[in-house]
Amino acid sequence: MEKTLLIIKPDATDRHLTGEFLRRVESARFVILGLRMLHLDAVTARRFYAVHEGKPFVDALVDYMSSGPSVAVALERENAVKALREFVGATDPAKAACGTIRHDFGLDIQRNSVHASDGLDTARDELRFFFEKL
């Protein structure tokens, strides 16, 4: 069994989609190991997205991620990382497969409603960032 991280981003929490996303996640056979609602400040958001430092979009991403509450969700399932990436869809909602979270709810490439870890090492580090005891 693998563990991975899903973040329900501010655009989705603002639209009251947290319950819908959690319902869909559980329907897709993910087990929820932890939930944490938080409002990232700019310093914490920048630390989380440090891998993108220096890229032209990082300041806008930090501003967006610190604009409202998010929900960090620790998940477990067989092949969790790959399964969650397929479940949420392509980063750009216009390119995401029909039925994925980003296709169905994403507003644009930045306000795409969710973050999903992109690899096992990343998942481990991101889970530790939000859930120290996992």
MDTraj code that builds the backbone (N, CA, C; nanometers):
import mdtraj as md
import numpy as np

residues = "MET GLU LYS THR LEU LEU ILE ILE LYS PRO ASP ALA THR ASP ARG HIS LEU THR GLY GLU PHE LEU ARG ARG VAL GLU SER ALA ARG PHE VAL ILE LEU GLY LEU ARG MET LEU HIS LEU ASP ALA VAL THR ALA ARG ARG PHE TYR ALA VAL HIS GLU GLY LYS PRO PHE VAL ASP ALA LEU VAL ASP TYR MET SER SER GLY PRO SER VAL ALA VAL ALA LEU GLU ARG GLU ASN ALA VAL LYS ALA LEU ARG GLU PHE VAL GLY ALA THR ASP PRO ALA LYS ALA ALA CYS GLY THR ILE ARG HIS ASP PHE GLY LEU ASP ILE GLN ARG ASN SER VAL HIS ALA SER ASP GLY LEU ASP THR ALA ARG ASP GLU LEU ARG PHE PHE PHE GLU LYS LEU".split()
xyz = np.array([
    [0.0848, -0.1192, 0.0000],
    [0.0000, 0.0000, 0.0000],
    [0.0884, 0.1244, 0.0000],
    [0.0493, 0.2217, -0.0799],
    [0.1210, 0.3488, -0.0862],
    [0.0393, 0.4579, -0.0186],
    [0.1107, 0.5598, 0.0248],
    [0.0474, 0.6795, 0.0798],
    [0.0775, 0.7964, -0.0134],
    [-0.0159, 0.8884, -0.0205],
    [0.0034, 1.0086, -0.1010],
    [-0.0752, 1.1246, -0.0407],
    [-0.0522, 1.2428, -0.0953],
    [-0.1162, 1.3639, -0.0442],
    [-0.2044, 1.4275, -0.1506],
    [-0.3211, 1.4677, -0.1088],
    [-0.4119, 1.5501, -0.1871],
    [-0.4308, 1.6800, -0.1103],
    [-0.4240, 1.7915, -0.1789],
    [-0.4603, 1.9201, -0.1170],
    [-0.5798, 1.9748, -0.1929],
    [-0.6830, 2.0035, -0.1194],
    [-0.7989, 2.0721, -0.1762],
    [-0.7680, 2.2213, -0.1624],
    [-0.7526, 2.2869, -0.2761],
    [-0.7017, 2.4230, -0.2807],
    [-0.8095, 2.5281, -0.2485],
    [-0.7650, 2.6534, -0.2241],
    [-0.8586, 2.7590, -0.1847],
    [-0.9772, 2.7807, -0.2782],
    [-0.9582, 2.7666, -0.4098],
    [-1.0737, 2.7889, -0.4978],
    [-1.1835, 2.6866, -0.4720],
    [-1.1443, 2.5640, -0.4373],
    [-1.2427, 2.4584, -0.4127],
    [-1.3071, 2.4724, -0.2748],
    [-1.2281, 2.5074, -0.1733],
    [-1.2893, 2.5249, -0.0407],
    [-1.3845, 2.6438, -0.0428],
    [-1.3487, 2.7477, -0.1185],
    [-1.4352, 2.8652, -0.1306],
    [-1.5689, 2.8300, -0.1957],
    [-1.5677, 2.7292, -0.2836],
    [-1.6903, 2.6870, -0.3514],
    [-1.7580, 2.5697, -0.2803],
    [-1.7133, 2.5392, -0.1590],
    [-1.7750, 2.4349, -0.0753],
    [-1.7733, 2.2976, -0.1423],
    [-1.6577, 2.2612, -0.1990],
    [-1.6447, 2.1335, -0.2708],
    [-1.5713, 2.0261, -0.1910],
    [-1.5280, 2.0562, -0.0715],
    [-1.4493, 1.9603, 0.0071],
    [-1.5228, 1.8278, 0.0242],
    [-1.6464, 1.8320, 0.0645],
    [-1.7243, 1.7091, 0.0847],
    [-1.7380, 1.6273, -0.0428],
    [-1.7622, 1.6933, -0.1544],
    [-1.7737, 1.6246, -0.2829],
    [-1.6429, 1.5561, -0.3193],
    [-1.5311, 1.6258, -0.2992],
    [-1.4009, 1.5667, -0.3324],
    [-1.3719, 1.4458, -0.2426],
    [-1.4015, 1.4582, -0.1138],
    [-1.3778, 1.3456, -0.0224],
    [-1.4671, 1.2272, -0.0573],
    [-1.5908, 1.2531, -0.0967],
    [-1.6808, 1.1454, -0.1391],
    [-1.6224, 1.0730, -0.2597],
    [-1.5749, 1.1505, -0.3560],
    [-1.5179, 1.0905, -0.4771],
    [-1.3908, 1.0106, -0.4457],
    [-1.3082, 1.0635, -0.3584],
    [-1.1845, 0.9948, -0.3197],
    [-1.2169, 0.8599, -0.2556],
    [-1.3112, 0.8596, -0.1643],
    [-1.3484, 0.7331, -0.0997],
    [-1.4135, 0.6376, -0.1988],
    [-1.4916, 0.6895, -0.2898],
    [-1.5527, 0.6036, -0.3923],
    [-1.4482, 0.5403, -0.4833],
    [-1.3328, 0.6042, -0.4949],
    [-1.2238, 0.5522, -0.5776],
    [-1.1314, 0.4599, -0.4970],
    [-1.1777, 0.4140, -0.3823],
    [-1.1087, 0.3153, -0.2979],
    [-0.9855, 0.3687, -0.2258],
    [-0.9751, 0.4984, -0.2123],
    [-0.8698, 0.5552, -0.1287],
    [-0.9171, 0.5516, 0.0162],
    [-0.8243, 0.5270, 0.1069],
    [-0.8531, 0.5324, 0.2497],
    [-0.7977, 0.6651, 0.3015],
    [-0.8805, 0.7412, 0.3703],
    [-0.8378, 0.8687, 0.4279],
    [-0.7697, 0.8401, 0.5606],
    [-0.6406, 0.8735, 0.5689],
    [-0.5621, 0.8524, 0.6902],
    [-0.5565, 0.9765, 0.7775],
    [-0.5769, 1.0924, 0.7165],
    [-0.5707, 1.2169, 0.7910],
    [-0.6299, 1.3307, 0.7106],
    [-0.6872, 1.4258, 0.7820],
    [-0.7452, 1.5473, 0.7234],
    [-0.6974, 1.6654, 0.8064],
    [-0.6629, 1.7717, 0.7393],
    [-0.6207, 1.8906, 0.8120],
    [-0.6596, 2.0141, 0.7327],
    [-0.7506, 2.0936, 0.7882],
    [-0.7859, 2.2199, 0.7251],
    [-0.6937, 2.3271, 0.7812],
    [-0.6376, 2.4081, 0.6915],
    [-0.5451, 2.5116, 0.7346],
    [-0.5472, 2.6265, 0.6361],
    [-0.4994, 2.7388, 0.6830],
    [-0.4836, 2.8561, 0.5971],
    [-0.3342, 2.8847, 0.5931],
    [-0.2700, 2.8480, 0.4830],
    [-0.1261, 2.8679, 0.4693],
    [-0.0945, 3.0165, 0.4641],
    [0.0082, 3.0576, 0.5370],
    [0.0580, 3.1935, 0.5162],
    [0.1576, 3.1881, 0.4003],
    [0.1985, 3.3032, 0.3522],
    [0.2849, 3.3087, 0.2343],
    [0.4184, 3.2388, 0.2571],
    [0.4739, 3.2496, 0.3760],
    [0.6029, 3.1861, 0.4060],
    [0.5902, 3.0342, 0.3991],
    [0.4847, 2.9799, 0.4568],
    [0.4635, 2.8349, 0.4565],
    [0.4331, 2.7852, 0.3156],
    [0.3519, 2.8583, 0.2417],
    [0.3211, 2.8190, 0.1032],
    [0.4485, 2.8184, 0.0187],
    [0.5329, 2.9170, 0.0360],
    [0.6584, 2.9229, -0.0392],
    [0.7493, 2.8062, -0.0011],
    [0.7512, 2.7710, 0.1272],
    [0.8312, 2.6562, 0.1714],
    [0.7794, 2.5274, 0.1087],
    [0.6472, 2.5101, 0.1035],
    [0.5890, 2.3898, 0.0448],
    [0.6225, 2.3803, -0.1042],
    [0.6167, 2.4912, -0.1745],
    [0.6418, 2.4936, -0.3185],
    [0.7855, 2.5336, -0.3516],
    [0.8789, 2.5101, -0.2613],
    [1.0199, 2.5465, -0.2811],
    [1.0777, 2.4860, -0.4087],
    [1.0280, 2.3702, -0.4486],
    [1.0760, 2.3047, -0.5708],
    [1.0550, 2.3932, -0.6941],
    [0.9610, 2.4850, -0.6868],
    [0.9306, 2.5732, -0.8005],
    [0.9998, 2.7093, -0.7901],
    [1.0775, 2.7305, -0.6842],
    [1.1425, 2.8607, -0.6644],
    [1.2220, 2.8995, -0.7896],
    [1.2073, 3.0247, -0.8300],
    [1.2764, 3.0755, -0.9481],
    [1.1942, 3.0658, -1.0760],
    [1.0873, 2.9889, -1.0733],
    [1.0020, 2.9775, -1.1921],
    [0.9091, 3.0989, -1.1970],
    [0.8674, 3.1383, -1.3157],
    [0.7909, 3.2627, -1.3287],
    [0.6550, 3.2617, -1.2590],
    [0.5989, 3.1444, -1.2315],
    [0.4651, 3.1377, -1.1724],
    [0.4650, 3.1248, -1.0202],
    [0.5816, 3.1132, -0.9573],
    [0.5842, 3.0794, -0.8146],
    [0.5215, 3.1877, -0.7263],
    [0.5445, 3.3140, -0.7555],
    [0.4861, 3.4198, -0.6715],
    [0.3333, 3.4171, -0.6773],
    [0.2786, 3.4003, -0.7964],
    [0.1328, 3.3921, -0.8106],
    [0.0788, 3.2675, -0.7403],
    [0.1514, 3.1566, -0.7480],
    [0.1103, 3.0332, -0.6812],
    [0.1084, 3.0515, -0.5296],
    [0.2108, 3.1136, -0.4757],
    [0.2178, 3.1396, -0.3312],
    [0.1030, 3.2311, -0.2890],
    [0.0785, 3.3374, -0.3653],
    [-0.0327, 3.4288, -0.3343],
    [-0.1652, 3.3540, -0.3339],
    [-0.1857, 3.2712, -0.4354],
    [-0.3100, 3.1949, -0.4465],
    [-0.3258, 3.0966, -0.3311],
    [-0.2204, 3.0191, -0.3031],
    [-0.2302, 2.9164, -0.1988],
    [-0.2446, 2.9767, -0.0590],
    [-0.2078, 3.1023, -0.0424],
    [-0.2254, 3.1676, 0.0878],
    [-0.3491, 3.2586, 0.0896],
    [-0.4331, 3.2485, -0.0124],
    [-0.5501, 3.3360, -0.0242],
    [-0.6722, 3.2873, 0.0534],
    [-0.6695, 3.1650, 0.1015],
    [-0.7844, 3.1101, 0.1736],
    [-0.7520, 2.9721, 0.2258],
    [-0.8476, 2.9097, 0.2926],
    [-0.8218, 2.7784, 0.3507],
    [-0.8047, 2.6688, 0.2462],
    [-0.7224, 2.5721, 0.2831],
    [-0.7001, 2.4506, 0.2047],
    [-0.7244, 2.3316, 0.2964],
    [-0.7395, 2.2147, 0.2373],
    [-0.7533, 2.0920, 0.3158],
    [-0.6484, 1.9932, 0.2669],
    [-0.5583, 1.9552, 0.3570],
    [-0.4584, 1.8525, 0.3272],
    [-0.5193, 1.7179, 0.3635],
    [-0.5074, 1.6216, 0.2722],
    [-0.5675, 1.4897, 0.2913],
    [-0.4605, 1.3831, 0.2688],
    [-0.4331, 1.3059, 0.3714],
    [-0.3406, 1.1931, 0.3603],
    [-0.4215, 1.0716, 0.3162],
    [-0.3766, 1.0093, 0.2081],
    [-0.4511, 0.8984, 0.1484],
    [-0.3644, 0.7735, 0.1370],
    [-0.4302, 0.6591, 0.1360],
    [-0.3603, 0.5322, 0.1173],
    [-0.4408, 0.4442, 0.0231],
    [-0.3672, 0.3710, -0.0596],
    [-0.4289, 0.2791, -0.1538],
    [-0.3172, 0.2092, -0.2297],
    [-0.3471, 0.1005, -0.2918],
    [-0.2508, 0.0378, -0.3811],
    [-0.2226, 0.1341, -0.4963],
    [-0.0949, 0.1528, -0.5286],
    [-0.0544, 0.2449, -0.6359],
    [-0.1149, 0.3841, -0.6178],
    [-0.1129, 0.4323, -0.4950],
    [-0.1829, 0.5560, -0.4594],
    [-0.1375, 0.6775, -0.5391],
    [-0.0067, 0.6933, -0.5574],
    [0.0429, 0.8130, -0.6255],
    [-0.0099, 0.8189, -0.7684],
    [0.0107, 0.7131, -0.8428],
    [-0.0345, 0.7092, -0.9823],
    [-0.1867, 0.7175, -0.9911],
    [-0.2545, 0.6434, -0.9049],
    [-0.4013, 0.6424, -0.9071],
    [-0.4588, 0.7809, -0.8779],
    [-0.3983, 0.8520, -0.7814],
    [-0.4496, 0.9854, -0.7484],
    [-0.4218, 1.0834, -0.8619],
    [-0.3045, 1.0739, -0.9232],
    [-0.2735, 1.1634, -1.0356],
    [-0.3742, 1.1434, -1.1496],
    [-0.4089, 1.0194, -1.1773],
    [-0.5095, 0.9916, -1.2808],
    [-0.6469, 1.0410, -1.2365],
    [-0.6780, 1.0248, -1.1093],
    [-0.8055, 1.0646, -1.0516],
    [-0.8278, 1.2162, -1.0612],
    [-0.7209, 1.2947, -1.0352],
    [-0.7371, 1.4406, -1.0370],
    [-0.7272, 1.4975, -1.1781],
    [-0.6544, 1.4328, -1.2684],
    [-0.6442, 1.4791, -1.4067],
    [-0.5280, 1.5732, -1.4307],
    [-0.5124, 1.6136, -1.5547],
    [-0.4041, 1.7020, -1.5965],
    [-0.4113, 1.8361, -1.5240],
    [-0.2951, 1.8978, -1.5046],
    [-0.2869, 2.0262, -1.4343],
    [-0.3789, 2.1312, -1.4956],
    [-0.3841, 2.1357, -1.6261],
    [-0.4711, 2.2298, -1.6967],
    [-0.6095, 2.1654, -1.7115],
    [-0.7104, 2.2197, -1.6444],
    [-0.8445, 2.1599, -1.6520],
    [-0.8958, 2.1432, -1.7955],
    [-0.8535, 2.2317, -1.8867],
    [-0.8967, 2.2210, -2.0263],
    [-0.8404, 2.0970, -2.0945],
    [-0.7328, 2.0405, -2.0382],
    [-0.6698, 1.9216, -2.0948],
    [-0.6976, 1.7962, -2.0115],
    [-0.7658, 1.8114, -1.9004],
    [-0.7926, 1.6983, -1.8104],
    [-0.9028, 1.6093, -1.8673],
    [-0.8908, 1.4809, -1.8421],
    [-0.9895, 1.3838, -1.8900],
    [-1.1248, 1.4083, -1.8237],
    [-1.2288, 1.3853, -1.8995],
    [-1.3655, 1.3979, -1.8501],
    [-1.3839, 1.3093, -1.7273],
    [-1.4493, 1.3629, -1.6252],
    [-1.4747, 1.2869, -1.5041],
    [-1.3693, 1.3038, -1.3960],
    [-1.2555, 1.3678, -1.4291],
    [-1.1539, 1.3932, -1.3273],
    [-1.1920, 1.5186, -1.2479],
    [-1.1322, 1.5330, -1.1308],
    [-1.1603, 1.6493, -1.0458],
    [-1.1307, 1.7797, -1.1205],
    [-1.0144, 1.7865, -1.1813],
    [-0.9768, 1.9114, -1.2479],
    [-1.0646, 1.9413, -1.3686],
    [-1.1027, 1.8408, -1.4435],
    [-1.1933, 1.8636, -1.5563],
    [-1.3276, 1.9144, -1.5067],
    [-1.3804, 1.8467, -1.4035],
    [-1.5151, 1.8775, -1.3568],
    [-1.5240, 2.0060, -1.2746],
    [-1.4141, 2.0443, -1.2055],
    [-1.4228, 2.1561, -1.1117],
    [-1.3162, 2.2636, -1.1280],
    [-1.2053, 2.2337, -1.1962],
    [-1.0978, 2.3314, -1.2113],
    [-1.1426, 2.4527, -1.2896],
    [-1.0938, 2.5684, -1.2499],
    [-1.1310, 2.6942, -1.3149],
    [-1.0300, 2.7349, -1.4216],
    [-0.9028, 2.7119, -1.3936],
    [-0.7948, 2.7404, -1.4872],
    [-0.6703, 2.6671, -1.4397],
    [-0.5593, 2.6891, -1.5068],
    [-0.4389, 2.6116, -1.4764],
    [-0.3882, 2.6346, -1.3336],
    [-0.4088, 2.7520, -1.2781],
    [-0.3677, 2.7773, -1.1399],
    [-0.4768, 2.7369, -1.0414],
    [-0.5975, 2.7802, -1.0683],
    [-0.7099, 2.7475, -0.9784],
    [-0.7733, 2.6171, -1.0271],
    [-0.6934, 2.5106, -1.0163],
    [-0.7371, 2.3798, -1.0675],
    [-0.7900, 2.2884, -0.9566],
    [-0.8204, 2.3466, -0.8427],
    [-0.8935, 2.2843, -0.7318],
    [-0.8150, 2.1907, -0.6423],
    [-0.7126, 2.1223, -0.6942],
    [-0.6408, 2.0251, -0.6115],
    [-0.4925, 2.0174, -0.6475],
    [-0.4166, 1.9716, -0.5503],
    [-0.2762, 1.9342, -0.5687],
    [-0.2667, 1.7860, -0.5377],
    [-0.1847, 1.7135, -0.6132],
    [-0.1589, 1.5718, -0.5858],
    [-0.0098, 1.5462, -0.5988],
    [0.0469, 1.4747, -0.5048],
    [0.1894, 1.4407, -0.5100],
    [0.2212, 1.3722, -0.6422],
    [0.3406, 1.4016, -0.6963],
    [0.3754, 1.3495, -0.8289],
    [0.4717, 1.2310, -0.8281],
    [0.5089, 1.1816, -0.7113],
    [0.5980, 1.0661, -0.7023],
    [0.6044, 1.0157, -0.5591],
    [0.6598, 0.8979, -0.5403],
    [0.6670, 0.8393, -0.4059],
    [0.7504, 0.9234, -0.3100],
    [0.8672, 0.9709, -0.3558],
    [0.9515, 1.0536, -0.2688],
    [0.8830, 1.1854, -0.2366],
    [0.8225, 1.2448, -0.3371],
    [0.7491, 1.3699, -0.3154],
    [0.6345, 1.3482, -0.2180],
    [0.5602, 1.2401, -0.2349],
    [0.4484, 1.2095, -0.1448],
    [0.4965, 1.1972, -0.0012],
    [0.6061, 1.1257, 0.0183],
    [0.6603, 1.1091, 0.1540],
    [0.6942, 1.2447, 0.2154],
    [0.7639, 1.3297, 0.1392],
    [0.8032, 1.4614, 0.1901],
    [0.6823, 1.5510, 0.2138],
    [0.5880, 1.5499, 0.1204],
    [0.4696, 1.6350, 0.1349],
    [0.3810, 1.5889, 0.2502],
    [0.3676, 1.4588, 0.2683],
    [0.2896, 1.4090, 0.3820],
    [0.3531, 1.4523, 0.5134],
    [0.4863, 1.4446, 0.5215],
    [0.5572, 1.4880, 0.6415],
    [0.5372, 1.6375, 0.6671],
    [0.5272, 1.7158, 0.5607],
    [0.5080, 1.8589, 0.5723],
    [0.3794, 1.8909, 0.6486],
    [0.2729, 1.8154, 0.6201],
    [0.1428, 1.8425, 0.6802],
    [0.1047, 1.7477, 0.7939],
    [0.1587, 1.6275, 0.7922],
    [0.1234, 1.5257, 0.8917],
    [0.2515, 1.4637, 0.9474],
    [0.3081, 1.5248, 1.0488],
    [0.4369, 1.4808, 1.1032],
    [0.4365, 1.3350, 1.1471],
    [0.3272, 1.2867, 1.1969],
    [0.3228, 1.1511, 1.2546],
    [0.2965, 1.0414, 1.1535],
    [0.2673, 1.0769, 1.0289],
    [0.2468, 0.9747, 0.9270],
    [0.3823, 0.9328, 0.8802],
])
top = md.Topology()
chain = top.add_chain()
for i, resn in enumerate(residues, 1):
    res = top.add_residue(resn, chain, resSeq=i)
    for name in ("N", "CA", "C"):
        top.add_atom(name, md.element.get_by_symbol(name[0]), res)
traj = md.Trajectory(xyz[None], top)
